[in-house]
Amino acid sequence: MAKPMEFMGIEYQEGALDEKMSQLIRFAVNLAINHEHGARLHLERARKAGATEDEIWETAVYALRPVAAQVRNFARKIIADDPKYGGSGKRS
């Protein structure tokens, strides 16, 4: 049963998500911030909650997408600034 909680001024119902979903989200967040201990902990808990390998890998891809987009955007900026590729050579 969900219980009312508050975190940093945000009121929510802890337990509204099922355990597997909660652990998969926590796993993804820890992957995204490169927190190895947390990622391993929540991976183990997600598996215990019944997460399949397909669900785990899908979750990992979701964690990767924002990071990959950041790298892509940064690369585009650097390459666009490079005179070898028609850029001005000036920082934008």
C-alpha positions as CSV (number, residue, x, y, z in Angstrom):
1,M,0.0,0.0,0.0
2,A,1.3,3.5,-0.9
3,K,2.2,5.8,1.9
4,P,2.3,9.6,1.7
5,M,5.8,11.0,1.6
6,E,7.6,14.3,1.0
7,F,11.0,14.9,-0.6
8,M,12.5,18.4,-1.2
9,G,9.0,19.9,-1.1
10,I,7.5,17.3,-3.4
11,E,4.6,15.3,-2.0
12,Y,4.2,11.8,-3.5
13,Q,2.9,8.3,-2.7
14,E,5.7,5.9,-2.0
15,G,4.7,2.5,-3.2
16,A,2.6,3.7,-6.1
17,L,5.1,2.0,-8.4
18,D,5.4,-1.8,-8.2
19,E,8.8,-3.0,-6.8
20,K,10.2,-4.1,-10.1
21,M,9.4,-0.8,-11.8
22,S,10.8,1.1,-8.9
23,Q,14.1,-0.8,-8.9
24,L,14.4,-0.6,-12.7
25,I,14.1,3.2,-12.5
26,R,16.6,3.4,-9.7
27,F,18.9,1.2,-11.7
28,A,18.6,3.5,-14.8
29,V,19.2,6.6,-12.7
30,N,22.4,5.1,-11.1
31,L,23.7,4.1,-14.5
32,A,23.1,7.6,-15.9
33,I,25.0,9.2,-13.1
34,N,27.8,6.6,-13.2
35,H,27.2,5.4,-9.6
36,E,28.4,1.8,-9.7
37,H,27.4,0.8,-6.2
38,G,23.8,2.0,-6.7
39,A,23.6,0.5,-10.1
40,R,24.7,-2.9,-8.9
41,L,22.4,-2.7,-5.8
42,H,19.3,-1.8,-7.8
43,L,20.1,-4.3,-10.6
44,E,20.2,-7.1,-8.0
45,R,16.9,-5.8,-6.5
46,A,15.3,-5.5,-9.9
47,R,16.2,-9.1,-10.7
48,K,14.9,-10.3,-7.3
49,A,11.6,-8.4,-8.1
50,G,11.3,-10.4,-11.3
51,A,12.9,-8.2,-13.9
52,T,13.9,-10.1,-17.1
53,E,17.1,-9.6,-18.9
54,D,15.2,-8.0,-21.7
55,E,13.6,-5.5,-19.2
56,I,17.1,-4.8,-17.7
57,W,18.7,-4.1,-21.1
58,E,15.7,-1.9,-22.2
59,T,16.2,0.0,-19.0
60,A,20.0,0.4,-19.7
61,V,19.2,1.8,-23.1
62,Y,16.8,4.3,-21.6
63,A,19.6,5.4,-19.2
64,L,22.0,5.7,-22.2
65,R,19.8,7.8,-24.5
66,P,20.2,11.2,-22.7
67,V,23.9,10.7,-22.3
68,A,24.3,9.7,-25.9
69,A,22.3,12.8,-27.0
70,Q,24.6,15.0,-24.9
71,V,27.7,13.5,-26.5
72,R,26.2,13.8,-30.0
73,N,25.3,17.5,-29.4
74,F,28.7,18.3,-28.0
75,A,30.4,16.5,-30.9
76,R,28.3,18.5,-33.4
77,K,29.4,21.7,-31.7
78,I,33.1,20.9,-31.6
79,I,33.1,19.6,-35.2
80,A,31.1,22.7,-36.4
81,D,33.7,24.9,-34.7
82,D,36.7,23.1,-36.3
83,P,38.1,25.0,-39.3
84,K,38.9,21.6,-41.0
85,Y,35.1,21.1,-41.3
86,G,34.2,24.6,-42.4
87,G,34.0,26.1,-38.9
88,S,35.4,29.5,-37.8
89,G,37.8,28.1,-35.3
90,K,36.2,30.3,-32.7
91,R,34.5,29.0,-29.6
92,S,30.7,29.3,-29.9
